[in-house]
Amino acid sequence: MRLVHEPASDADDEIFEERTETLAMTVEVADTLVSQARGLMFRRSVPDDYALAFRFDDAAVRDLHMLFVFFPIDALWVEDGVVQRVERLRPWRSFARARADLIVELPAGSAATVNPGDRVRLEDA
């Protein structure tokens, strides 16, 4: 599975080219209560092309914390495929929340080109 990013189109841009990019080639899905509660806690690092995805059945306000996470991450809150919030979270200290039906955690810097309003999707590789 991979994570694909598509920037929002500029309404004033007459020429719109397909501008998708792959943010992660290795996506782990936290699909159990235990894996969702653990997230990236206690890991010392993750590969550069890695993402951890949390899928939910419906959109709601979702929290992320960095307790026992030893490295910074980029986090995306996504609702119906549209990025609602992008946040760089610091190890041990950060806490953030936003409305989402999908949350994605990536190594810090991986989401540097992602902005609210962009689209992201998980695809089978």
Buried (B, 14 or more C-beta within 10 A) or exposed (E): BBBBBBBEEEEEEEEEEEEEEEBBBBBBBBEEEEEBEBBBEEEEEBEEBBBBBBBEEEBEEBEBBBEEBEBBBBBBBBBEEEBBBBBBBEBEEBEBEBEBBBBBBBBBEBBEEBEEEBBBEBEEE
